[in-house]
């Protein structure tokens, strides 16, 4: 019962798992940067505009047909 765990494959596996986690995190951050078009200030402006549309002060944009 005194078996040793192969050290090299374990280290390589951990390195691969760490690299994969790092790459997924980096890609997620890049995609958020590209597709997140609203920041906090713009989100507040959008909420106010939606409220104005709901109250009837503004009409929603509809492209000319």
C-alpha positions as protocol buffer text, in pm:
chain_id: "A"
residue {
  index: 1
  type: UNK
  ca { x: 0 y: 0 z: 0 }
}
residue {
  index: 2
  type: UNK
  ca { x: 300 y: 224 z: -30 }
}
residue {
  index: 3
  type: UNK
  ca { x: 244 y: 326 z: -392 }
}
residue {
  index: 4
  type: UNK
  ca { x: 383 y: 654 z: -515 }
}
residue {
  index: 5
  type: UNK
  ca { x: 181 y: 891 z: -730 }
}
residue {
  index: 6
  type: UNK
  ca { x: 362 y: 968 z: -1055 }
}
residue {
  index: 7
  type: UNK
  ca { x: 477 y: 1323 z: -1001 }
}
residue {
  index: 8
  type: UNK
  ca { x: 537 y: 1438 z: -1358 }
}
residue {
  index: 9
  type: UNK
  ca { x: 189 y: 1354 z: -1497 }
}
residue {
  index: 10
  type: UNK
  ca { x: 26 y: 1512 z: -1191 }
}
residue {
  index: 11
  type: UNK
  ca { x: 225 y: 1835 z: -1235 }
}
residue {
  index: 12
  type: UNK
  ca { x: 155 y: 1844 z: -1609 }
}
residue {
  index: 13
  type: UNK
  ca { x: -216 y: 1788 z: -1544 }
}
residue {
  index: 14
  type: UNK
  ca { x: -225 y: 2070 z: -1291 }
}
residue {
  index: 15
  type: UNK
  ca { x: -43 y: 2302 z: -1530 }
}
residue {
  index: 16
  type: UNK
  ca { x: -286 y: 2221 z: -1810 }
}
residue {
  index: 17
  type: UNK
  ca { x: -587 y: 2275 z: -1582 }
}
residue {
  index: 18
  type: UNK
  ca { x: -444 y: 2606 z: -1460 }
}
residue {
  index: 19
  type: UNK
  ca { x: -369 y: 2721 z: -1813 }
}
residue {
  index: 20
  type: UNK
  ca { x: -720 y: 2628 z: -1927 }
}
residue {
  index: 21
  type: UNK
  ca { x: -876 y: 2822 z: -1638 }
}
residue {
  index: 22
  type: UNK
  ca { x: -658 y: 3124 z: -1715 }
}
residue {
  index: 23
  type: UNK
  ca { x: -746 y: 3119 z: -2085 }
}
residue {
  index: 24
  type: UNK
  ca { x: -1120 y: 3088 z: -2014 }
}
residue {
  index: 25
  type: UNK
  ca { x: -1103 y: 3382 z: -1774 }
}
residue {
  index: 26
  type: UNK
  ca { x: -906 y: 3590 z: -2022 }
}
residue {
  index: 27
  type: UNK
  ca { x: -1147 y: 3513 z: -2307 }
}
residue {
  index: 28
  type: UNK
  ca { x: -1449 y: 3591 z: -2087 }
}
residue {
  index: 29
  type: UNK
  ca { x: -1298 y: 3928 z: -1996 }
}
residue {
  index: 30
  type: UNK
  ca { x: -1224 y: 4007 z: -2359 }
}
residue {
  index: 31
  type: UNK
  ca { x: -1578 y: 3920 z: -2466 }
}
residue {
  index: 32
  type: UNK
  ca { x: -1726 y: 4132 z: -2187 }
}
residue {
  index: 33
  type: UNK
  ca { x: -1511 y: 4421 z: -2303 }
}
residue {
  index: 34
  type: UNK
  ca { x: -1633 y: 4383 z: -2661 }
}
residue {
  index: 35
  type: UNK
  ca { x: -2003 y: 4322 z: -2599 }
}
residue {
  index: 36
  type: UNK
  ca { x: -2071 y: 4516 z: -2279 }
}
residue {
  index: 37
  type: UNK
  ca { x: -2177 y: 4843 z: -2437 }
}
residue {
  index: 38
  type: UNK
  ca { x: -2345 y: 4995 z: -2129 }
}
residue {
  index: 39
  type: UNK
  ca { x: -2159 y: 5107 z: -1824 }
}
residue {
  index: 40
  type: UNK
  ca { x: -2330 y: 5222 z: -1502 }
}
residue {
  index: 41
  type: UNK
  ca { x: -2393 y: 5578 z: -1617 }
}
residue {
  index: 42
  type: UNK
  ca { x: -2536 y: 5468 z: -1953 }
}
residue {
  index: 43
  type: UNK
  ca { x: -2755 y: 5210 z: -1779 }
}
residue {
  index: 44
  type: UNK
  ca { x: -2906 y: 5484 z: -1561 }
}
residue {
  index: 45
  type: UNK
  ca { x: -2972 y: 5697 z: -1868 }
}
residue {
  index: 46
  type: UNK
  ca { x: -3136 y: 5400 z: -2040 }
}
residue {
  index: 47
  type: UNK
  ca { x: -3359 y: 5342 z: -1735 }
}
residue {
  index: 48
  type: UNK
  ca { x: -3470 y: 5707 z: -1735 }
}
residue {
  index: 49
  type: UNK
  ca { x: -3545 y: 5693 z: -2108 }
}
residue {
  index: 50
  type: UNK
  ca { x: -3746 y: 5372 z: -2067 }
}
residue {
  index: 51
  type: UNK
  ca { x: -3942 y: 5538 z: -1788 }
}
residue {
  index: 52
  type: UNK
  ca { x: -4013 y: 5838 z: -2011 }
}
residue {
  index: 53
  type: UNK
  ca { x: -4139 y: 5605 z: -2284 }
}
residue {
  index: 54
  type: UNK
  ca { x: -4357 y: 5418 z: -2033 }
}
residue {
  index: 55
  type: UNK
  ca { x: -4508 y: 5745 z: -1904 }
}
residue {
  index: 56
  type: UNK
  ca { x: -4576 y: 5869 z: -2256 }
}
residue {
  index: 57
  type: UNK
  ca { x: -4330 y: 6162 z: -2253 }
}
residue {
  index: 58
  type: UNK
  ca { x: -4136 y: 6002 z: -2538 }
}
residue {
  index: 59
  type: UNK
  ca { x: -4242 y: 5777 z: -2821 }
}
residue {
  index: 60
  type: UNK
  ca { x: -4028 y: 5468 z: -2885 }
}
residue {
  index: 61
  type: UNK
  ca { x: -3822 y: 5482 z: -3202 }
}
residue {
  index: 62
  type: UNK
  ca { x: -3971 y: 5301 z: -3497 }
}
residue {
  index: 63
  type: UNK
  ca { x: -3781 y: 5312 z: -3824 }
}
residue {
  index: 64
  type: UNK
  ca { x: -3971 y: 5454 z: -4122 }
}
residue {
  index: 65
  type: UNK
  ca { x: -4119 y: 5185 z: -4341 }
}
